[in-house]
Amino acid sequence: MDAFIKRRRPKPSIRAELDLAYRIEGLSVVIHEIRPSYANPSVLAEPMVAKATYGRKTSLWKVLWQRADLKWHGYEPQKTVKHIDAFIQLVDDDAYACFWG
């Protein structure tokens, strides 16, 4: 994840306006942006990009994306992957413009 974020982060000169990060939430990895809120630029917003949740029973990562309704939805082209690297590749490629718009 660190290498992916390092490669995808914006140039240092604009990171105050747009940055990229990830966090671990239980069995999930969440990729998100960091940017000033449109409503109040003094407050930082963290729009979600993608999420992968590990299933202990299946030993697979469930791939999710956040739609305009702000709910997580299964990524229809490929709902699960075996390794986190495959999740990173799906997000990086974004063949259906679900993650990066």
The first five atom37 places (N, CA, C, CB, O) and aatype in JSON, in Angstrom:
{
  "aatype": [12, 3, 0, 13, 9, 11, 1, 1, 1, 14, 11, 14, 15, 9, 1, 0, 6, 10, 3, 10, 0, 18, 1, 9, 6, 7, 10, 15, 19, 19, 9, 8, 6, 9, 1, 14, 15, 18, 0, 2, 14, 15, 19, 10, 0, 6, 14, 12, 19, 0, 11, 0, 16, 18, 7, 1, 11, 16, 15, 10, 17, 11, 19, 10, 17, 5, 1, 0, 3, 10, 11, 17, 8, 7, 18, 6, 14, 5, 11, 16, 19, 11, 8, 9, 3, 0, 13, 9, 5, 10, 19, 3, 3, 3, 0, 18, 0, 4, 13, 17, 7],
  "atom_mask": [
    [1, 1, 1, 1, 1],
    [1, 1, 1, 1, 1],
    [1, 1, 1, 1, 1],
    [1, 1, 1, 1, 1],
    [1, 1, 1, 1, 1],
    [1, 1, 1, 1, 1],
    [1, 1, 1, 1, 1],
    [1, 1, 1, 1, 1],
    [1, 1, 1, 1, 1],
    [1, 1, 1, 1, 1],
    [1, 1, 1, 1, 1],
    [1, 1, 1, 1, 1],
    [1, 1, 1, 1, 1],
    [1, 1, 1, 1, 1],
    [1, 1, 1, 1, 1],
    [1, 1, 1, 1, 1],
    [1, 1, 1, 1, 1],
    [1, 1, 1, 1, 1],
    [1, 1, 1, 1, 1],
    [1, 1, 1, 1, 1],
    [1, 1, 1, 1, 1],
    [1, 1, 1, 1, 1],
    [1, 1, 1, 1, 1],
    [1, 1, 1, 1, 1],
    [1, 1, 1, 1, 1],
    [1, 1, 1, 0, 1],
    [1, 1, 1, 1, 1],
    [1, 1, 1, 1, 1],
    [1, 1, 1, 1, 1],
    [1, 1, 1, 1, 1],
    [1, 1, 1, 1, 1],
    [1, 1, 1, 1, 1],
    [1, 1, 1, 1, 1],
    [1, 1, 1, 1, 1],
    [1, 1, 1, 1, 1],
    [1, 1, 1, 1, 1],
    [1, 1, 1, 1, 1],
    [1, 1, 1, 1, 1],
    [1, 1, 1, 1, 1],
    [1, 1, 1, 1, 1],
    [1, 1, 1, 1, 1],
    [1, 1, 1, 1, 1],
    [1, 1, 1, 1, 1],
    [1, 1, 1, 1, 1],
    [1, 1, 1, 1, 1],
    [1, 1, 1, 1, 1],
    [1, 1, 1, 1, 1],
    [1, 1, 1, 1, 1],
    [1, 1, 1, 1, 1],
    [1, 1, 1, 1, 1],
    [1, 1, 1, 1, 1],
    [1, 1, 1, 1, 1],
    [1, 1, 1, 1, 1],
    [1, 1, 1, 1, 1],
    [1, 1, 1, 0, 1],
    [1, 1, 1, 1, 1],
    [1, 1, 1, 1, 1],
    [1, 1, 1, 1, 1],
    [1, 1, 1, 1, 1],
    [1, 1, 1, 1, 1],
    [1, 1, 1, 1, 1],
    [1, 1, 1, 1, 1],
    [1, 1, 1, 1, 1],
    [1, 1, 1, 1, 1],
    [1, 1, 1, 1, 1],
    [1, 1, 1, 1, 1],
    [1, 1, 1, 1, 1],
    [1, 1, 1, 1, 1],
    [1, 1, 1, 1, 1],
    [1, 1, 1, 1, 1],
    [1, 1, 1, 1, 1],
    [1, 1, 1, 1, 1],
    [1, 1, 1, 1, 1],
    [1, 1, 1, 0, 1],
    [1, 1, 1, 1, 1],
    [1, 1, 1, 1, 1],
    [1, 1, 1, 1, 1],
    [1, 1, 1, 1, 1],
    [1, 1, 1, 1, 1],
    [1, 1, 1, 1, 1],
    [1, 1, 1, 1, 1],
    [1, 1, 1, 1, 1],
    [1, 1, 1, 1, 1],
    [1, 1, 1, 1, 1],
    [1, 1, 1, 1, 1],
    [1, 1, 1, 1, 1],
    [1, 1, 1, 1, 1],
    [1, 1, 1, 1, 1],
    [1, 1, 1, 1, 1],
    [1, 1, 1, 1, 1],
    [1, 1, 1, 1, 1],
    [1, 1, 1, 1, 1],
    [1, 1, 1, 1, 1],
    [1, 1, 1, 1, 1],
    [1, 1, 1, 1, 1],
    [1, 1, 1, 1, 1],
    [1, 1, 1, 1, 1],
    [1, 1, 1, 1, 1],
    [1, 1, 1, 1, 1],
    [1, 1, 1, 1, 1],
    [1, 1, 1, 0, 1]
  ],
  "atom_positions": [
    [[0.83, -1.19, 0.0], [0.0, 0.0, 0.0], [0.87, 1.26, 0.0], [-0.94, 0.0, 1.21], [0.58, 2.23, -0.69]],
    [[1.94, 1.21, 0.79], [2.81, 2.4, 0.87], [3.38, 2.76, -0.5], [3.95, 2.15, 1.86], [3.4, 3.94, -0.87]],
    [[3.84, 1.77, -1.25], [4.42, 2.03, -2.57], [3.36, 2.58, -3.53], [5.05, 0.74, -3.15], [3.65, 3.48, -4.31]],
    [[2.14, 2.05, -3.47], [1.06, 2.53, -4.31], [0.74, 3.99, -4.01], [-0.19, 1.66, -4.12], [0.64, 4.81, -4.92]],
    [[0.59, 4.32, -2.73], [0.27, 5.69, -2.35], [1.4, 6.63, -2.75], [0.01, 5.79, -0.83], [1.16, 7.72, -3.28]],
    [[2.62, 6.22, -2.52], [3.78, 7.06, -2.88], [3.78, 7.36, -4.38], [5.1, 6.36, -2.47], [4.05, 8.49, -4.79]],
    [[3.47, 6.36, -5.17], [3.46, 6.53, -6.63], [2.29, 7.39, -7.11], [3.41, 5.17, -7.31], [2.43, 8.13, -8.08]],
    [[1.14, 7.3, -6.44], [-0.07, 8.0, -6.89], [-0.26, 9.38, -6.28], [-1.26, 7.17, -6.58], [-1.09, 10.16, -6.76]],
    [[0.49, 9.7, -5.22], [0.3, 11.0, -4.56], [0.59, 12.15, -5.52], [1.19, 11.12, -3.31], [1.46, 12.04, -6.38]],
    [[-0.13, 13.25, -5.37], [0.17, 14.44, -6.18], [1.54, 15.03, -5.83], [-0.93, 15.5, -5.99], [2.15, 14.65, -4.82]],
    [[1.99, 15.93, -6.65], [3.26, 16.62, -6.4], [3.19, 17.35, -5.05], [3.6, 17.62, -7.55], [2.12, 17.82, -4.67]],
    [[4.31, 17.43, -4.34], [4.31, 18.12, -3.03], [3.75, 19.54, -3.08], [5.71, 18.18, -2.49], [3.17, 20.0, -2.09]],
    [[3.9, 20.22, -4.19], [3.45, 21.61, -4.29], [1.93, 21.75, -4.2], [3.94, 22.22, -5.58], [1.44, 22.84, -3.89]],
    [[1.16, 20.69, -4.47], [-0.3, 20.81, -4.4], [-0.93, 19.96, -3.3], [-0.91, 20.43, -5.73], [-2.16, 19.88, -3.2]],
    [[-0.12, 19.32, -2.49], [-0.67, 18.42, -1.47], [-1.54, 19.12, -0.42], [0.45, 17.69, -0.78], [-2.35, 18.46, 0.24]],
    [[-1.39, 20.41, -0.25], [-2.27, 21.13, 0.68], [-3.7, 21.21, 0.11], [-1.72, 22.56, 0.95], [-4.66, 21.35, 0.86]],
    [[-3.81, 21.12, -1.2], [-5.12, 21.17, -1.86], [-5.67, 19.79, -2.21], [-5.02, 21.99, -3.12], [-6.88, 19.61, -2.29]],
    [[-4.78, 18.82, -2.41], [-5.2, 17.46, -2.74], [-4.08, 16.49, -2.39], [-5.57, 17.35, -4.24], [-2.94, 16.65, -2.84]],
    [[-4.4, 15.51, -1.58], [-3.43, 14.48, -1.23], [-4.14, 13.13, -1.24], [-2.77, 14.77, 0.16], [-5.36, 13.06, -1.36]],
    [[-3.37, 12.08, -1.1], [-3.89, 10.73, -1.14], [-3.3, 9.94, 0.01], [-3.58, 10.06, -2.5], [-2.12, 10.08, 0.32]],
    [[-4.12, 9.12, 0.65], [-3.66, 8.32, 1.79], [-4.49, 7.05, 1.87], [-3.75, 9.14, 3.13], [-5.43, 6.84, 1.1]],
    [[-4.13, 6.21, 2.83], [-4.93, 5.02, 3.12], [-4.94, 4.81, 4.62], [-4.38, 3.76, 2.38], [-4.1, 5.34, 5.35]],
    [[-5.9, 4.02, 5.07], [-5.94, 3.66, 6.48], [-6.48, 2.23, 6.6], [-6.83, 4.66, 7.3], [-7.16, 1.71, 5.71]],
    [[-6.13, 1.63, 7.73], [-6.6, 0.29, 8.03], [-7.76, 0.43, 9.01], [-5.45, -0.62, 8.63], [-7.64, 1.11, 10.04]],
    [[-8.89, -0.2, 8.7], [-10.07, -0.2, 9.56], [-10.47, -1.65, 9.79], [-11.25, 0.63, 8.93], [-11.2, -2.23, 8.98]],
    [[-10.01, -2.23, 10.87], [-10.29, -3.64, 11.14], [-9.67, -4.52, 10.07], [0.0, 0.0, 0.0], [-8.44, -4.55, 9.93]],
    [[-10.5, -5.23, 9.31], [-10.02, -6.09, 8.24], [-10.08, -5.41, 6.88], [-10.82, -7.38, 8.2], [-10.01, -6.08, 5.84]],
    [[-10.21, -4.1, 6.87], [-10.35, -3.34, 5.63], [-9.19, -2.38, 5.42], [-11.65, -2.58, 5.62], [-8.59, -1.86, 6.36]],
    [[-8.89, -2.15, 4.15], [-7.96, -1.11, 3.72], [-8.79, -0.1, 2.94], [-6.76, -1.69, 2.86], [-9.49, -0.48, 1.99]],
    [[-8.72, 1.17, 3.33], [-9.51, 2.21, 2.68], [-8.56, 3.24, 2.08], [-10.49, 2.87, 3.68], [-7.73, 3.82, 2.78]],
    [[-8.69, 3.48, 0.78], [-7.92, 4.52, 0.1], [-8.81, 5.75, 0.04], [-7.46, 4.07, -1.35], [-9.99, 5.67, -0.32]],
    [[-8.23, 6.9, 0.4], [-9.03, 8.14, 0.41], [-8.18, 9.33, 0.01], [-9.65, 8.37, 1.79], [-6.95, 9.31, 0.1]],
    [[-8.87, 10.37, -0.44], [-8.22, 11.64, -0.73], [-8.25, 12.49, 0.54], [-8.92, 12.38, -1.92], [-9.01, 12.21, 1.47]],
    [[-7.43, 13.51, 0.56], [-7.45, 14.51, 1.63], [-7.46, 15.86, 0.92], [-6.21, 14.37, 2.63], [-6.55, 16.19, 0.16]],
    [[-8.51, 16.64, 1.18], [-8.64, 17.94, 0.52], [-9.48, 18.86, 1.39], [-9.28, 17.79, -0.88], [-10.24, 18.39, 2.23]],
    [[-9.35, 20.17, 1.2], [-10.21, 21.09, 1.94], [-11.68, 20.87, 1.55], [-9.8, 22.55, 1.67], [-11.99, 20.63, 0.39]],
    [[-12.55, 20.96, 2.53], [-13.98, 20.82, 2.28], [-14.46, 21.97, 1.39], [-14.77, 20.78, 3.61], [-14.02, 23.11, 1.53]],
    [[-15.38, 21.65, 0.49], [-15.94, 22.7, -0.37], [-16.77, 23.68, 0.45], [-16.79, 22.08, -1.48], [-16.74, 24.88, 0.19]],
    [[-17.48, 23.19, 1.44], [-18.35, 24.03, 2.26], [-17.55, 24.91, 3.22], [-19.33, 23.17, 3.05], [-17.93, 26.05, 3.5]],
    [[-16.44, 24.36, 3.73], [-15.61, 25.1, 4.69], [-14.15, 24.71, 4.45], [-16.05, 24.8, 6.18], [-13.69, 23.7, 4.99]],
    [[-13.42, 25.49, 3.66], [-12.05, 25.14, 3.3], [-11.08, 25.0, 4.48], [-11.52, 26.15, 2.37], [-9.98, 24.46, 4.3]],
    [[-11.46, 25.47, 5.66], [-10.58, 25.31, 6.82], [-10.69, 23.91, 7.43], [-10.91, 26.38, 7.88], [-9.91, 23.54, 8.31]],
    [[-11.67, 23.13, 6.95], [-11.88, 21.77, 7.42], [-11.46, 20.81, 6.32], [-13.36, 21.54, 7.84], [-11.83, 20.99, 5.16]],
    [[-10.69, 19.77, 6.68], [-10.28, 18.79, 5.69], [-11.35, 17.72, 5.5], [-8.96, 18.14, 6.11], [-11.94, 17.23, 6.46]],
    [[-11.59, 17.37, 4.25], [-12.52, 16.3, 3.89], [-11.7, 15.11, 3.4], [-13.54, 16.78, 2.8], [-10.58, 15.27, 2.92]],
    [[-12.27, 13.93, 3.53], [-11.58, 12.71, 3.1], [-12.5, 11.88, 2.21], [-11.1, 11.89, 4.32], [-13.0, 10.84, 2.64]],
    [[-12.72, 12.32, 0.97], [-13.55, 11.52, 0.06], [-12.91, 10.14, -0.18], [-13.74, 12.26, -1.29], [-11.71, 10.03, -0.4]],
    [[-13.75, 9.12, -0.13], [-13.27, 7.76, -0.28], [-13.05, 7.41, -1.75], [-14.25, 6.78, 0.36], [-13.81, 7.84, -2.62]],
    [[-12.02, 6.62, -2.0], [-11.69, 6.19, -3.36], [-12.05, 4.72, -3.54], [-10.21, 6.43, -3.66], [-12.75, 4.36, -4.48]],
    [[-11.56, 3.87, -2.64], [-11.76, 2.42, -2.78], [-11.57, 1.75, -1.43], [-10.8, 1.83, -3.83], [-10.95, 2.3, -0.52]],
    [[-12.11, 0.54, -1.33], [-12.01, -0.22, -0.09], [-11.87, -1.71, -0.42], [-13.24, 0.03, 0.83], [-12.51, -2.22, -1.33]],
    [[-11.02, -2.38, 0.34], [-10.9, -3.83, 0.24], [-11.07, -4.4, 1.64], [-9.52, -4.26, -0.39], [-10.41, -3.96, 2.58]],
    [[-11.95, -5.37, 1.78], [-12.21, -6.0, 3.07], [-11.89, -7.48, 2.98], [-13.68, -5.77, 3.51], [-12.4, -8.18, 2.1]],
    [[-11.06, -7.95, 3.89], [-10.64, -9.34, 3.89], [-11.7, -10.21, 4.54], [-9.29, -9.51, 4.62], [-12.19, -9.91, 5.63]],
    [[-12.05, -11.29, 3.86], [-13.01, -12.26, 4.38], [-12.27, -13.45, 4.97], [0.0, 0.0, 0.0], [-11.62, -14.2, 4.24]],
    [[-12.36, -13.62, 6.27], [-11.64, -14.72, 6.92], [-12.12, -16.08, 6.44], [-11.81, -14.62, 8.43], [-11.31, -17.0, 6.29]],
    [[-13.41, -16.21, 6.2], [-13.95, -17.51, 5.78], [-13.57, -17.84, 4.34], [-15.46, -17.51, 5.92], [-13.35, -19.0, 4.01]],
    [[-13.5, -16.83, 3.5], [-13.23, -17.07, 2.08], [-11.76, -16.91, 1.72], [-14.05, -16.12, 1.23], [-11.31, -17.4, 0.68]],
    [[-11.0, -16.22, 2.57], [-9.6, -15.87, 2.29], [-9.48, -15.02, 1.03], [-8.75, -17.14, 2.16], [-8.47, -15.09, 0.32]],
    [[-10.52, -14.22, 0.75], [-10.53, -13.32, -0.4], [-10.74, -11.9, 0.06], [-11.62, -13.73, -1.41], [-11.31, -11.65, 1.13]],
    [[-10.28, -10.96, -0.74], [-10.52, -9.54, -0.5], [-11.74, -9.1, -1.3], [-9.28, -8.68, -0.86], [-11.77, -9.27, -2.52]],
    [[-12.72, -8.53, -0.64], [-13.9, -7.99, -1.3], [-13.56, -6.58, -1.77], [-15.15, -8.0, -0.34], [-13.11, -5.76, -0.97]],
    [[-13.78, -6.29, -3.04], [-13.46, -4.99, -3.63], [-14.71, -4.13, -3.65], [-12.88, -5.15, -5.07], [-15.76, -4.54, -4.14]],
    [[-14.58, -2.91, -3.1], [-15.73, -2.0, -2.98], [-15.38, -0.62, -3.51], [-16.19, -1.91, -1.52], [-14.23, -0.19, -3.5]],
    [[-16.41, 0.07, -3.98], [-16.26, 1.46, -4.39], [-17.45, 2.24, -3.85], [-16.16, 1.6, -5.94], [-18.52, 1.68, -3.61]],
    [[-17.26, 3.54, -3.66], [-18.31, 4.36, -3.07], [-19.02, 5.16, -4.16], [-17.73, 5.31, -2.0], [-18.41, 5.95, -4.87]],
    [[-20.31, 4.92, -4.27], [-21.13, 5.63, -5.26], [-21.57, 6.98, -4.72], [-22.35, 4.78, -5.65], [-21.24, 7.36, -3.6]],
    [[-22.32, 7.7, -5.53], [-22.8, 9.03, -5.15], [-23.69, 8.99, -3.91], [-23.56, 9.66, -6.3], [-23.85, 10.01, -3.24]],
    [[-24.28, 7.83, -3.6], [-25.12, 7.71, -2.4], [-24.28, 7.57, -1.12], [-26.05, 6.51, -2.54], [-24.82, 7.43, -0.03]],
    [[-22.94, 7.62, -1.28], [-21.97, 7.53, -0.18], [-22.0, 6.17, 0.53], [-22.24, 8.63, 0.84], [-21.55, 6.05, 1.67]],
    [[-22.52, 5.16, -0.15], [-22.51, 3.79, 0.38], [-21.51, 2.97, -0.42], [-23.94, 3.15, 0.33], [-21.27, 3.24, -1.6]],
    [[-20.93, 1.97, 0.24], [-19.99, 1.08, -0.43], [-20.76, 0.05, -1.23], [-19.05, 0.4, 0.58], [-21.74, -0.53, -0.75]],
    [[-20.31, -0.18, -2.47], [-20.93, -1.14, -3.36], [-19.85, -2.09, -3.9], [-21.67, -0.43, -4.53], [-18.71, -1.69, -4.1]],
    [[-20.24, -3.33, -4.13], [-19.31, -4.29, -4.72], [-18.9, -3.83, -6.11], [0.0, 0.0, 0.0], [-19.71, -3.34, -6.89]],
    [[-17.63, -4.0, -6.4], [-17.1, -3.64, -7.71], [-17.52, -4.73, -8.69], [-15.54, -3.46, -7.68], [-16.91, -5.8, -8.72]],
    [[-18.53, -4.48, -9.48], [-19.16, -5.48, -10.34], [-18.2, -6.2, -11.3], [-20.23, -4.83, -11.14], [-18.31, -7.41, -11.45]],
    [[-17.28, -5.52, -11.93], [-16.4, -6.28, -12.83], [-15.6, -7.38, -12.12], [-15.45, -5.35, -13.53], [-15.31, -8.42, -12.71]],
    [[-15.24, -7.14, -10.86], [-14.49, -8.15, -10.11], [-14.73, -7.91, -8.62], [-12.95, -8.1, -10.46], [-14.09, -7.06, -8.01]],
    [[-15.66, -8.67, -8.05], [-16.07, -8.43, -6.67], [-15.05, -8.86, -5.63], [-17.35, -9.14, -6.41], [-15.03, -8.32, -4.53]],
    [[-14.2, -9.83, -5.97], [-13.19, -10.29, -5.02], [-11.86, -10.52, -5.73], [-13.66, -11.58, -4.32], [-11.8, -10.75, -6.94]],
    [[-10.8, -10.45, -4.94], [-9.46, -10.77, -5.42], [-8.76, -11.6, -4.35], [-8.63, -9.47, -5.75], [-9.13, -11.56, -3.18]],
    [[-7.77, -12.36, -4.77], [-7.08, -13.24, -3.83], [-6.03, -12.5, -3.0], [-6.44, -14.39, -4.58], [-5.8, -12.83, -1.84]],
    [[-5.38, -11.51, -3.62], [-4.29, -10.8, -2.94], [-4.53, -9.3, -2.98], [-2.93, -11.15, -3.59], [-5.17, -8.78, -3.9]],
    [[-4.01, -8.6, -2.0], [-4.17, -7.15, -1.93], [-3.52, -6.47, -3.13], [-3.56, -6.61, -0.63], [-3.97, -5.4, -3.56]],
    [[-2.47, -7.07, -3.69], [-1.82, -6.51, -4.87], [-2.79, -6.45, -6.05], [-0.58, -7.33, -5.25], [-2.73, -5.52, -6.86]],
    [[-3.67, -7.43, -6.16], [-4.68, -7.43, -7.23], [-5.68, -6.3, -7.03], [-5.41, -8.79, -7.29], [-6.13, -5.68, -7.99]],
    [[-6.04, -6.02, -5.78], [-6.91, -4.88, -5.47], [-6.23, -3.59, -5.9], [-7.24, -4.83, -3.95], [-6.85, -2.75, -6.56]],
    [[-4.97, -3.43, -5.54], [-4.23, -2.22, -5.91], [-4.21, -2.06, -7.43], [-2.78, -2.28, -5.35], [-4.38, -0.95, -7.93]],
    [[-4.01, -3.15, -8.15], [-3.99, -3.09, -9.62], [-5.33, -2.66, -10.18], [-3.58, -4.44, -10.2], [-5.39, -1.86, -11.11]],
    [[-6.43, -3.19, -9.63], [-7.77, -2.79, -10.08], [-8.0, -1.3, -9.87], [-8.85, -3.6, -9.33], [-8.51, -0.61, -10.75]],
    [[-7.62, -0.81, -8.7], [-7.8, 0.62, -8.39], [-6.92, 1.47, -9.29], [-7.48, 0.91, -6.9], [-7.36, 2.5, -9.81]],
    [[-5.7, 1.05, -9.48], [-4.76, 1.79, -10.31], [-5.24, 1.85, -11.76], [-3.36, 1.15, -10.24], [-5.19, 2.91, -12.38]],
    [[-5.69, 0.72, -12.31], [-6.16, 0.69, -13.7], [-7.49, 1.42, -13.87], [-6.32, -0.76, -14.16], [-7.68, 2.13, -14.86]],
    [[-8.4, 1.26, -12.93], [-9.72, 1.9, -12.93], [-10.4, 1.83, -14.31], [-9.6, 3.35, -12.49], [-10.82, 2.85, -14.85]],
    [[-10.48, 0.64, -14.84], [-11.01, 0.43, -16.2], [-12.44, 0.95, -16.39], [-10.97, -1.04, -16.53], [-12.81, 1.29, -17.52]],
    [[-13.23, 1.03, -15.33], [-14.62, 1.47, -15.45], [-14.88, 2.82, -14.78], [-15.54, 0.42, -14.86], [-16.04, 3.19, -14.56]],
    [[-13.82, 3.55, -14.45], [-13.91, 4.9, -13.86], [-14.76, 4.92, -12.59], [-14.49, 5.89, -14.88], [-15.49, 5.88, -12.34]],
    [[-14.67, 3.87, -11.8], [-15.42, 3.81, -10.54], [-14.62, 4.45, -9.38], [-15.76, 2.35, -10.19], [-15.21, 5.06, -8.49]],
    [[-13.33, 4.31, -9.41], [-12.52, 4.76, -8.28], [-12.07, 6.22, -8.42], [-11.3, 3.87, -8.14], [-12.2, 7.0, -7.48]],
    [[-11.56, 6.57, -9.56], [-11.0, 7.91, -9.76], [-11.93, 8.82, -10.55], [-9.67, 7.82, -10.47], [-11.59, 9.98, -10.79]],
    [[-13.08, 8.32, -10.97], [-14.04, 9.16, -11.66], [-13.8, 9.19, -13.08], [0.0, 0.0, 0.0], [-14.53, 9.85, -13.82]]
  ]
}
